[in-house]
Structure formats: C-alpha cells, structure tokens
C-alpha cells in the first residue's frame, strides 16, 4: 500500500535532521521555502508510488477466480462501446474494464446480471503427459483435452432451479464480453447447457409404522430388489403384478410427504454449481429422512441433456461403479430426475425376539 504524503514528508524531515549541513533550515513557518519544497517532493513521490502500486495490481496475471468474478459481474444488454448512449456501457477505468453503473440503483444493477452461477477450470499439462506414451500420442492428447484453454460454465437462476442462460442471444453477448476483457493469447471455451439427466435406482428398508406400503406391493418390491437371477416363476409374478400404489413411500400421517424422494431432490438442489455428485453423501442424506432404516443405492445412470435438434434422448450411461462425478452442465435437471425405489418393510427387529 502506498504511503501517505504526510508519511513521506515526515521521513524526509527525519533524514534532514541527520544532515548537519542543513541545520540552518530551521524555520517553523508553513510557508518557508524549504518546508514547501519538502511537501512538493513528498507529493511527487506519493504520485509515483500510487502509479507503481496500480500498475503492479493490474499487471498481475489473471487467475481462474478473476474470470469467475468477471462472469458474475456481466451485465446483459450493456454495450461494449463506451461511446454508447446506454448509461451502463463497458468502460476502461482505473486500469481495467468495468461497467459504468453511475446513477443506477442497486436493483437495476442486479437485474441486468444474468449469470448467477459460474465455474472456471483448465486442464493441467501433467494430466496428459505420460512417460510411457509415444510423443505422437502426447501431442494428440494435448490438443484433444484442450490443454491451455480456460473453460467457463455459466448458468442463471429461474425461481428455485438452476437453468442455462438464453442460447444463443445471451450466450453470444457474454462471449463477446469475455473476448473484450480476457488476456491476450488466452483461449476461452464458454458453455451454458441444460442440466444433466440423472436416474437413480434404490432399495430402501423403511419403518412400516411410519411409511406407507400397500401390502399387495411388498412381494413385488422384494423380488425387484434381488440381485440374483430370478426364476421363471418370480419373473412372471413381476410381469403380472400391475401398477403399484402411488402412495407407497409416503408418510402414514401425511401422504403428501415422500421422505426418500424429497431428501434426494433436496440433496441435489444443494450441490454447489459444478460440484460433484457423491454417492455416499446422497445415502447420508436419505438416511436422515424420517422412517428410513437402510437406504441402498443400487444403480446410478446419467447423460447430458437432449439437444433441441436431436430426435431421441441421449443414452444413459451406467456410472454406478464411480463414487463421484461432476455433471457436464454443472448441475442436474431436477424436472427430468428419474427415481425408482423398491420400498421394503424393515422387520429385522423380529430376529431379536
């Protein structure tokens, strides 16, 4: 931090006292020539230090977090031309680009900030270097994995749900903004996608005194939860069972509450943007729900969202063996969430009688 003018002038005076040849300069008048010169020199040094301090600040290489801050500060509908009549144009001020928000209220400023979630990352060179690989393979991986590229994922908020920004309109404007402020020579890859699809299969042992299960559906759930190969008779029972009750899994005292489903949705909603889906954390969340005894996550499948131009949904990929993974879009589409639960009464306590 630059010193104040008074601090600099005081150091000049301390140094003056060490010089015996300057003892004749002893006037206490504020208008004395030698006193005014110390103030002038102190002011000049202060201006120099402020310039050096500012140059040092703005000349630092921009970090990934800097790109994230700039993304969250993007104002949609604000022109990049500082000569525009729009009062919130992008201007060069204090050594960096920033939006001119003069005479605008906090509500107006926040309303124009369309990006509410942002994650910035890059691929390290070490991830593709392997001493056992041929040099041609290393170069191929280098370009395939986009080493040296800054990846930016952005999304907005619509109600309680995360959503992509308007593509192509808002996305195009945001890309132009980043191209304007980014470091020269840096490659930036920007995406804003619909949430990934997630499908979960669970076997959940529940307290039959708290959670409702239609008695006619119990055997069906038990058969579906088995991991061994089913007999022909068991397969026939499943196929001929028909529709299970829509109230299965709800609280007996409040049929509008489904502890397993509600806890899953709440857990997914609370995963930070571009955060990892961790199987163990999901199980922990379900375990805390009312009436749940033993939750078992038997299968996890995921895929990217369907492209508007696609005629079919992308095929789901089985990721059950993976303990955690990050959705490509940075979040899951909770409206498209599929959860299949086999509710099984927890009756192991009988073994203790």
Secondary structure, 3 states (H helix, E strand, C coil): CCCCHHHHHHHHHHHHHCCHHHCCCCCCCCCCHHHHHHHHHHHHHHHHHHHHHHHHHHCCCCCHHHHHHHHHCCCCCCCCCCCCCCCCCEEEECCEEEECCCCCCHHHHHHHCCCCEEEEEECCHHHCCCCCCCHHHHHHHHHHCCCCEEEEEEEEEECCEEECCCCCHHHHHHHHHHHHHCCCCCEEEEECCCCEEEEEEEEEEECCCCECCCHHHHHHHHHHHCCCCCCHHHHHHHHCCCCCCCCCCCECCCCCCCHHHHHHHHHHHHCCCCCEEEHHHHHHHHHCCCCEEEEEEEEEEEECCCCCCCCCCCCCEECCCCCEEECCCCCECHHHCEEEEEEEECCHHHHHC
